[in-house]
């Protein structure tokens, strides 16, 4: 079982072997929390104080604070796959490496845009895989360029591979096309009634 189980070629390839955390020893890998600057967040300590004062200035008003979903939610592929099985959502794997100019640019200028961030956070189980922290996953996905975004269906088939930096509009289009190509059976059943 220590041998590499799954072999990836191109879209439509099964990656069942990657769901076995023990085979890859990646269950202890922790990813750093991702932080995207948003327009709603206070930028300075003065802004933070003003935001607190604003909330406390109206005692009759009920303020509901919800914790936003993290952009990259899972630390390992097996964790993302398990969540995808429960939620029936596809997996998005963002593959990067340290000191990669275009990886940073992709995170800051594409993933952090509200429209892209919302689409990713609400439609996918997500994983940020670093070249050195997830070497077996990177090898099995046959990653050639950094950054690369891989879309995987809940049944563990590769739907799309987006290599290199992509501008926000094209990236969003590819994500939406990938989602549309899944066409879950539950939607078909509801639509046929």
DOKE-807136 format. One line per field, with one value per residue: residue number from 1; residue in one letter; z, x, y of N, C-alpha, C in turn. Coordinates in Angstrom, 3 decimals, always signed. Layout:
N
resi = c(NUM,...)
resn = c(A,...)
n_w = c(Z,...)
n_u = c(X,...)
n_v = c(Y,...)
ca_w = c(Z,...)
ca_u = c(X,...)
ca_v = c(Y,...)
c_w = c(Z,...)
c_u = c(X,...)
c_v = c(Y,...)
# end
This chain:
193
resi = c(1,2,3,4,5,6,7,8,9,10,11,12,13,14,15,16,17,18,19,20,21,22,23,24,25,26,27,28,29,30,31,32,33,34,35,36,37,38,39,40,41,42,43,44,45,46,47,48,49,50,51,52,53,54,55,56,57,58,59,60,61,62,63,64,65,66,67,68,69,70,71,72,73,74,75,76,77,78,79,80,81,82,83,84,85,86,87,88,89,90,91,92,93,94,95,96,97,98,99,100,101,102,103,104,105,106,107,108,109,110,111,112,113,114,115,116,117,118,119,120,121,122,123,124,125,126,127,128,129,130,131,132,133,134,135,136,137,138,139,140,141,142,143,144,145,146,147,148,149,150,151,152,153,154,155,156,157,158,159,160,161,162,163,164,165,166,167,168,169,170,171,172,173,174,175,176,177,178,179,180,181,182,183,184,185,186,187,188,189,190,191,192,193)
resn = c(X,X,X,X,X,X,X,X,X,X,X,X,X,X,X,X,X,X,X,X,X,X,X,X,X,X,X,X,X,X,X,X,X,X,X,X,X,X,X,X,X,X,X,X,X,X,X,X,X,X,X,X,X,X,X,X,X,X,X,X,X,X,X,X,X,X,X,X,X,X,X,X,X,X,X,X,X,X,X,X,X,X,X,X,X,X,X,X,X,X,X,X,X,X,X,X,X,X,X,X,X,X,X,X,X,X,X,X,X,X,X,X,X,X,X,X,X,X,X,X,X,X,X,X,X,X,X,X,X,X,X,X,X,X,X,X,X,X,X,X,X,X,X,X,X,X,X,X,X,X,X,X,X,X,X,X,X,X,X,X,X,X,X,X,X,X,X,X,X,X,X,X,X,X,X,X,X,X,X,X,X,X,X,X,X,X,X,X,X,X,X,X,X)
n_w = c(+0.000,+0.256,-2.128,-4.906,-5.694,-7.357,-10.673,-12.472,-15.469,-17.449,-17.712,-16.333,-15.102,-12.483,-9.052,-6.793,-5.103,-3.740,-1.665,+0.529,+3.380,+5.053,+3.328,+2.214,+4.196,+4.827,+6.670,+8.793,+7.875,+7.986,+6.774,+6.325,+7.488,+5.090,+4.108,+2.807,+1.842,+2.398,+1.435,+3.509,+5.854,+8.562,+8.008,+9.572,+13.011,+14.002,+12.331,+13.158,+15.799,+15.323,+14.047,+16.151,+17.894,+16.348,+16.271,+18.960,+19.444,+18.921,+20.892,+20.745,+18.379,+16.841,+16.181,+13.964,+13.668,+11.406,+10.831,+8.179,+5.548,+5.260,+2.655,+1.672,+2.827,+3.769,+5.033,+3.969,+1.136,+1.553,+3.615,+2.307,+0.328,+1.860,+2.957,+0.571,-0.122,+1.798,+1.367,-1.306,-3.081,-5.512,-5.501,-5.139,-5.869,-5.174,-6.361,-5.400,-4.941,-2.781,-2.976,-5.532,-7.988,-9.669,-8.341,-5.962,-7.098,-8.272,-5.992,-4.661,-6.597,-7.949,-6.546,-4.268,-5.065,-4.531,-6.045,-7.135,-4.859,-3.380,-5.112,-5.128,-2.338,-1.713,-3.472,-3.666,-2.083,-0.649,-1.086,-0.432,-1.864,-1.263,-3.013,-1.635,+0.794,+0.149,-1.482,-2.650,-3.515,-5.383,-7.191,-8.053,-9.311,-11.452,-11.806,-13.692,-14.053,-12.090,-10.674,-10.347,-10.791,-9.844,-10.589,-9.098,-9.273,-7.013,-7.153,-7.512,-9.989,-12.304,-13.360,-14.524,-15.350,-14.592,-15.686,-14.672,-14.282,-14.353,-15.693,-13.788,-14.944,-16.918,-15.298,-13.497,-15.331,-16.164,-13.761,-13.406,-15.706,-15.148,-12.872,-14.063,-15.752,-14.091,-13.299,-11.230,-10.370,-8.656,-9.315,-11.877,-11.326,-9.848,-11.762,-13.709,-12.743)
n_u = c(+0.815,+2.177,+3.091,+2.637,-0.678,-2.720,-2.718,-2.317,-3.385,-4.848,-7.771,-10.622,-9.453,-9.189,-8.605,-8.418,-6.527,-5.439,-7.056,-6.391,-5.097,-3.135,-1.420,-0.020,+0.991,+0.326,-1.371,-0.648,+0.116,-0.198,-1.894,-1.210,-3.411,-5.362,-5.501,-7.332,-7.488,-10.320,-12.941,-14.658,-13.271,-11.685,-8.880,-6.872,-5.794,-7.216,-9.468,-10.518,-11.214,-13.179,-15.056,-15.803,-16.881,-19.037,-20.646,-21.295,-22.624,-25.333,-27.435,-29.916,-29.986,-29.589,-26.740,-25.559,-22.960,-21.281,-19.019,-16.842,-16.310,-13.208,-10.868,-9.145,-9.929,-9.158,-6.469,-5.314,-5.472,-7.012,-8.739,-10.162,-11.399,-13.010,-14.770,-15.934,-17.349,-19.334,-20.597,-21.159,-19.874,-17.538,-13.905,-11.409,-8.130,-5.509,-2.398,+0.775,+3.998,+6.760,+8.094,+7.173,+6.381,+4.085,+2.298,+1.789,+0.723,-1.580,-3.025,-3.376,-4.484,-6.469,-7.791,-8.530,-10.375,-13.658,-15.839,-14.698,-13.656,-16.021,-17.343,-15.529,-15.327,-17.986,-18.740,-16.938,-14.962,-11.997,-8.412,-5.143,-2.242,+1.078,+4.131,+6.295,+5.228,+3.273,+4.340,+3.798,+1.156,+1.409,+3.127,+1.544,-0.501,+0.811,+1.921,+3.099,+3.461,+3.554,+1.472,-1.019,-4.361,-6.535,-9.506,-11.640,-14.050,-16.736,-16.735,-14.144,-12.849,-10.839,-11.808,-10.997,-7.919,-6.159,-3.557,-0.855,-0.823,-3.959,-6.166,-8.683,-11.378,-11.311,-10.540,-12.694,-14.673,-13.727,-13.972,-16.761,-17.572,-16.459,-17.973,-20.523,-20.188,-20.317,-22.983,-24.884,-26.630,-28.815,-29.808,-30.790,-32.913,-34.671,-35.220,-36.559,-39.080)
n_v = c(-1.191,+1.096,+1.980,+4.194,+4.769,+5.913,+7.238,+10.118,+11.541,+13.282,+15.391,+13.811,+11.687,+9.337,+9.962,+8.357,+7.170,+9.275,+9.860,+8.483,+9.167,+8.088,+6.773,+8.817,+10.383,+12.995,+13.974,+15.509,+17.936,+21.345,+24.157,+27.615,+30.150,+31.848,+35.222,+37.711,+41.027,+42.972,+45.220,+45.660,+45.287,+46.929,+49.031,+50.213,+50.721,+52.877,+52.901,+50.463,+51.034,+52.962,+51.374,+49.707,+51.596,+52.440,+50.161,+49.932,+52.250,+52.223,+50.830,+49.506,+48.190,+45.050,+43.287,+41.005,+38.881,+37.019,+34.397,+34.484,+32.074,+30.454,+31.040,+28.976,+26.035,+23.467,+21.403,+19.156,+16.898,+14.492,+15.374,+17.392,+15.848,+14.161,+16.051,+16.904,+14.652,+14.672,+17.145,+17.158,+18.798,+20.068,+19.801,+22.242,+22.651,+24.628,+25.047,+25.977,+27.519,+28.437,+31.766,+32.338,+34.434,+34.677,+33.023,+34.401,+36.707,+35.620,+34.800,+37.293,+39.048,+37.696,+35.463,+36.896,+38.760,+39.901,+38.707,+36.389,+35.172,+34.702,+32.904,+30.743,+30.092,+29.442,+27.442,+25.340,+22.757,+23.560,+23.591,+24.552,+23.731,+23.426,+23.201,+21.990,+21.179,+19.349,+17.150,+14.578,+14.729,+16.820,+15.626,+13.449,+14.801,+15.703,+18.292,+20.963,+23.691,+26.693,+29.103,+26.469,+25.520,+23.032,+21.419,+19.163,+16.647,+15.599,+12.841,+12.202,+12.726,+14.443,+17.570,+19.982,+21.610,+24.365,+26.013,+28.088,+31.721,+33.338,+35.734,+37.526,+37.501,+35.455,+33.328,+33.109,+32.409,+29.887,+28.473,+28.553,+27.177,+24.683,+24.003,+23.892,+21.733,+19.575,+19.010,+17.752,+14.696,+15.077,+17.574,+17.129,+15.375,+16.999,+18.973,+17.503,+16.991)
ca_w = c(+0.000,+0.274,-3.502,-5.457,-6.139,-8.473,-11.655,-13.143,-16.795,-17.815,-17.234,-16.316,-14.439,-11.091,-8.093,-5.586,-4.215,-2.954,-0.519,+1.636,+4.071,+5.610,+2.261,+1.836,+5.358,+4.787,+7.592,+9.795,+7.214,+8.275,+5.899,+6.991,+7.112,+4.023,+4.461,+1.692,+2.278,+1.834,+1.658,+4.763,+7.002,+8.916,+7.556,+10.604,+14.360,+14.155,+11.683,+14.006,+16.933,+14.800,+13.789,+17.451,+18.380,+15.531,+16.699,+20.322,+19.534,+18.817,+21.727,+20.401,+17.144,+16.986,+15.176,+13.786,+13.058,+10.959,+10.479,+6.766,+5.244,+4.821,+1.227,+1.549,+4.038,+4.219,+5.077,+3.198,+0.123,+2.133,+4.357,+1.297,-0.323,+2.824,+2.997,-0.716,-0.066,+2.654,+0.831,-2.739,-3.808,-6.070,-4.789,-5.851,-5.318,-5.658,-6.181,-5.484,-4.340,-2.164,-3.811,-6.892,-8.255,-10.220,-7.303,-5.101,-7.909,-8.422,-4.702,-4.308,-7.614,-8.502,-5.483,-3.257,-5.580,-3.895,-6.875,-7.248,-3.508,-3.045,-5.934,-4.644,-0.970,-1.612,-4.439,-3.663,-0.933,-1.157,-0.517,-0.988,-1.788,-1.511,-3.683,-0.704,+1.888,-0.390,-2.662,-3.300,-4.221,-6.531,-8.131,-8.625,-10.190,-12.562,-11.933,-14.489,-13.923,-10.852,-9.955,-11.078,-10.067,-10.303,-10.157,-8.981,-8.955,-5.761,-7.366,-7.650,-11.377,-12.613,-14.246,-15.265,-14.836,-15.034,-15.444,-14.724,-13.854,-15.210,-15.263,-13.014,-15.742,-17.515,-14.211,-13.035,-16.404,-16.101,-12.574,-13.685,-16.692,-14.408,-12.052,-14.948,-16.338,-13.110,-13.442,-10.310,-10.618,-7.855,-10.048,-12.971,-10.777,-9.499,-12.984,-14.513,-12.121)
ca_u = c(+0.000,+3.050,+3.325,+1.704,-1.862,-3.413,-1.864,-3.119,-2.933,-5.534,-9.152,-11.370,-8.681,-9.562,-7.517,-8.873,-5.407,-5.106,-7.956,-5.848,-4.147,-2.024,-0.483,+0.736,+1.602,+0.106,-2.428,-0.146,+0.481,-1.137,-1.679,-1.381,-4.678,-5.275,-6.135,-7.499,-8.000,-11.628,-13.369,-15.406,-12.384,-10.973,-7.492,-5.947,-6.337,-8.204,-10.675,-11.065,-11.865,-14.395,-16.012,-16.308,-17.754,-20.242,-21.477,-21.764,-23.349,-26.770,-27.657,-31.156,-29.787,-28.961,-25.706,-25.236,-21.651,-21.040,-17.635,-16.760,-15.569,-11.831,-10.693,-8.635,-10.520,-8.608,-5.014,-4.869,-6.416,-8.007,-9.742,-11.010,-12.200,-14.034,-15.766,-16.636,-18.298,-20.449,-21.288,-21.385,-19.290,-16.227,-12.698,-10.506,-6.777,-4.622,-1.034,+1.732,+5.303,+7.335,+8.823,+6.653,+5.762,+2.737,+1.455,+1.387,-0.142,-2.856,-3.728,-3.718,-5.237,-7.573,-8.545,-9.013,-11.474,-14.892,-16.666,-13.999,-13.581,-17.344,-17.590,-14.665,-15.680,-19.346,-19.022,-15.927,-14.133,-10.743,-7.133,-3.943,-1.172,+2.409,+4.994,+7.155,+4.441,+2.436,+5.067,+3.173,-0.022,+1.897,+3.656,+0.442,-1.266,+1.713,+1.963,+4.245,+3.600,+3.048,+0.467,-1.975,-5.604,-7.122,-10.883,-11.895,-15.455,-16.896,-16.441,-12.685,-12.400,-10.361,-12.725,-10.242,-6.611,-5.878,-2.124,-0.311,-1.651,-5.118,-6.810,-9.893,-12.566,-11.120,-10.511,-14.069,-15.367,-13.298,-14.587,-18.188,-17.680,-16.191,-19.158,-21.624,-19.932,-20.599,-24.400,-25.181,-27.871,-29.931,-30.398,-31.550,-34.160,-35.550,-35.611,-37.435,-40.417)
ca_v = c(+0.000,+2.255,+2.434,+5.179,+4.040,+6.555,+7.905,+11.124,+11.937,+14.505,+15.492,+12.565,+10.658,+9.115,+10.165,+7.671,+6.909,+10.463,+9.985,+7.701,+10.043,+7.327,+6.452,+9.997,+11.000,+14.434,+14.369,+16.454,+19.190,+22.433,+25.305,+28.907,+30.759,+32.838,+36.478,+38.642,+42.321,+43.270,+46.599,+45.738,+45.211,+48.150,+48.965,+50.660,+50.611,+53.951,+52.399,+49.395,+51.684,+53.588,+50.302,+49.276,+52.662,+52.444,+49.042,+50.131,+53.509,+51.968,+49.648,+48.807,+47.441,+43.744,+43.087,+39.599,+38.740,+35.652,+34.159,+34.120,+30.850,+30.664,+30.810,+27.612,+25.478,+22.190,+21.316,+17.993,+16.433,+13.582,+16.154,+18.047,+14.809,+13.733,+17.132,+16.889,+13.543,+15.081,+18.325,+16.941,+19.932,+19.716,+20.232,+23.138,+22.573,+25.692,+24.575,+27.073,+27.245,+29.629,+32.721,+32.293,+35.725,+34.532,+32.416,+35.514,+37.555,+34.917,+34.889,+38.670,+39.772,+36.905,+34.786,+37.840,+39.581,+39.419,+37.819,+35.107,+34.611,+34.180,+31.723,+29.665,+29.701,+28.910,+26.381,+24.293,+22.420,+24.112,+23.192,+25.193,+22.746,+23.955,+22.223,+21.280,+20.622,+18.274,+16.670,+13.419,+15.230,+17.582,+14.642,+12.672,+15.678,+16.019,+19.750,+21.420,+25.133,+27.282,+28.330,+25.643,+25.255,+21.781,+21.197,+17.735,+16.388,+14.857,+11.423,+12.101,+12.848,+15.787,+18.276,+20.989,+22.004,+25.734,+26.190,+29.430,+32.845,+33.597,+36.975,+37.225,+37.179,+34.129,+32.353,+32.937,+31.677,+28.479,+27.873,+28.375,+26.100,+23.447,+23.707,+23.525,+20.419,+18.525,+18.702,+16.661,+13.975,+15.611,+18.698,+16.536,+14.818,+18.119,+19.651,+16.671,+16.896)
c_w = c(+0.000,-1.116,-3.921,-6.106,-7.398,-9.408,-12.457,-14.504,-17.177,-17.277,-17.349,-15.612,-12.985,-10.189,-6.753,-4.611,-3.324,-1.743,+0.689,+2.321,+4.571,+4.546,+1.916,+3.003,+5.424,+5.791,+8.641,+9.181,+7.500,+7.342,+6.682,+6.572,+6.059,+4.439,+3.235,+2.261,+1.612,+2.171,+2.994,+5.989,+7.295,+8.582,+8.648,+11.970,+14.620,+13.535,+12.531,+15.196,+16.496,+14.543,+15.093,+18.006,+17.627,+15.980,+18.100,+20.471,+19.507,+19.596,+21.363,+19.164,+17.426,+15.835,+15.138,+13.042,+12.692,+10.536,+9.008,+6.591,+4.806,+3.341,+0.972,+2.866,+4.602,+4.122,+4.232,+2.158,+0.717,+2.920,+3.390,+0.632,+0.598,+2.907,+1.708,-0.757,+0.745,+2.032,-0.637,-3.562,-4.382,-5.222,-5.702,-5.139,-5.971,-5.325,-6.388,-4.922,-3.754,-3.184,-5.275,-7.139,-8.722,-9.252,-6.380,-5.841,-8.069,-7.128,-4.438,-5.314,-8.203,-7.379,-4.469,-3.773,-5.016,-4.751,-7.022,-5.893,-3.095,-3.825,-5.416,-3.269,-0.869,-2.521,-4.356,-2.248,-1.399,-0.367,-1.205,-0.762,-2.184,-2.089,-2.693,+0.462,+1.439,-1.612,-3.378,-4.075,-5.487,-7.610,-8.812,-9.565,-11.431,-12.860,-12.653,-14.298,-12.583,-11.146,-10.906,-10.187,-10.688,-9.726,-10.211,-8.577,-7.637,-5.921,-7.763,-9.087,-11.604,-13.661,-15.118,-14.563,-15.447,-14.677,-15.579,-14.206,-14.860,-14.747,-14.648,-13.844,-16.352,-16.449,-13.712,-14.057,-16.361,-14.893,-12.823,-14.706,-16.024,-13.549,-12.923,-15.529,-15.374,-13.183,-12.542,-10.594,-9.842,-8.561,-11.197,-12.478,-10.457,-10.757,-13.804,-13.951,-12.675)
c_u = c(+0.861,+3.317,+2.272,+0.534,-2.462,-2.423,-2.725,-2.527,-3.547,-6.946,-9.845,-10.643,-9.102,-8.361,-7.891,-7.739,-5.075,-6.002,-7.441,-4.742,-2.932,-0.980,+0.411,+1.370,+1.395,-0.948,-1.937,+0.230,-0.595,-0.845,-1.936,-2.712,-4.473,-6.029,-6.164,-8.034,-9.348,-12.004,-14.080,-14.509,-11.751,-9.489,-6.487,-6.594,-7.382,-9.530,-11.338,-11.804,-13.168,-15.468,-16.620,-17.266,-19.074,-21.193,-22.055,-22.597,-24.869,-27.117,-28.929,-30.997,-29.074,-27.978,-25.372,-23.919,-21.472,-19.596,-17.579,-15.973,-14.161,-11.730,-10.188,-8.937,-9.797,-7.089,-4.482,-5.919,-7.425,-9.099,-10.699,-11.926,-13.325,-15.147,-16.579,-17.668,-19.534,-21.268,-21.697,-20.938,-17.954,-15.093,-11.902,-9.162,-5.951,-3.203,-0.080,+3.069,+5.863,+8.105,+8.407,+5.867,+4.314,+1.781,+0.910,+0.413,-1.530,-3.674,-4.232,-4.630,-6.406,-8.411,-9.141,-10.077,-12.787,-15.699,-16.036,-13.965,-14.922,-17.652,-16.794,-15.120,-17.047,-19.626,-18.072,-15.466,-12.729,-9.518,-6.038,-2.800,+0.150,+3.289,+5.795,+6.390,+3.597,+3.109,+4.412,+1.927,+0.400,+2.409,+2.525,-0.423,-0.456,+1.740,+3.243,+4.518,+3.029,+2.616,-0.369,-3.189,-6.231,-8.525,-11.157,-13.351,-15.554,-16.645,-14.983,-12.188,-11.941,-11.281,-11.962,-8.916,-6.304,-4.427,-1.722,-1.283,-2.772,-5.766,-8.170,-11.107,-12.462,-11.143,-11.921,-14.878,-15.011,-13.907,-16.063,-18.427,-17.443,-17.366,-20.317,-21.431,-20.238,-22.039,-24.819,-26.533,-29.058,-30.596,-31.251,-32.897,-35.154,-36.081,-36.601,-38.848,-41.380)
c_v = c(+1.259,+2.795,+3.433,+4.457,+4.646,+7.228,+8.857,+11.441,+13.266,+14.458,+14.145,+11.444,+10.543,+9.350,+9.561,+7.435,+8.088,+10.628,+9.228,+8.489,+9.284,+7.010,+7.634,+10.719,+12.491,+14.878,+15.355,+17.797,+20.227,+23.585,+26.586,+29.510,+31.842,+34.086,+37.359,+39.933,+42.554,+44.695,+46.755,+45.751,+46.562,+47.996,+49.328,+50.501,+51.700,+53.511,+51.319,+49.992,+52.336,+52.533,+49.800,+50.323,+52.673,+51.334,+49.268,+51.402,+53.305,+50.702,+48.865,+47.922,+46.122,+43.557,+41.604,+39.516,+37.269,+35.524,+33.745,+32.819,+31.225,+30.351,+29.390,+26.901,+24.264,+22.163,+20.160,+17.620,+15.447,+14.319,+16.846,+17.024,+14.332,+14.785,+17.165,+15.761,+13.917,+16.205,+18.175,+18.155,+19.487,+20.282,+21.158,+23.055,+23.675,+25.283,+25.747,+26.617,+28.543,+30.471,+32.685,+33.580,+35.572,+33.837,+33.504,+36.420,+36.925,+35.008,+36.297,+39.358,+38.991,+36.298,+35.760,+38.803,+39.036,+38.447,+36.439,+34.413,+34.004,+32.910,+30.532,+29.172,+29.041,+27.725,+25.189,+23.971,+22.763,+23.653,+23.987,+24.224,+23.392,+22.839,+21.381,+20.654,+19.427,+17.634,+15.495,+13.829,+15.964,+16.638,+13.866,+13.510,+16.070,+17.524,+20.152,+22.899,+25.592,+28.701,+27.469,+25.451,+24.018,+21.672,+19.710,+17.537,+15.624,+13.351,+11.192,+12.056,+14.288,+16.392,+19.266,+21.241,+23.366,+26.023,+27.650,+30.482,+33.036,+34.886,+36.646,+36.812,+35.787,+33.044,+32.061,+32.136,+30.195,+27.775,+27.589,+27.267,+24.750,+23.031,+23.231,+22.126,+19.281,+18.057,+17.544,+16.009,+14.527,+16.779,+18.167,+16.037,+15.936,+18.786,+18.828,+16.564,+17.885)
# end
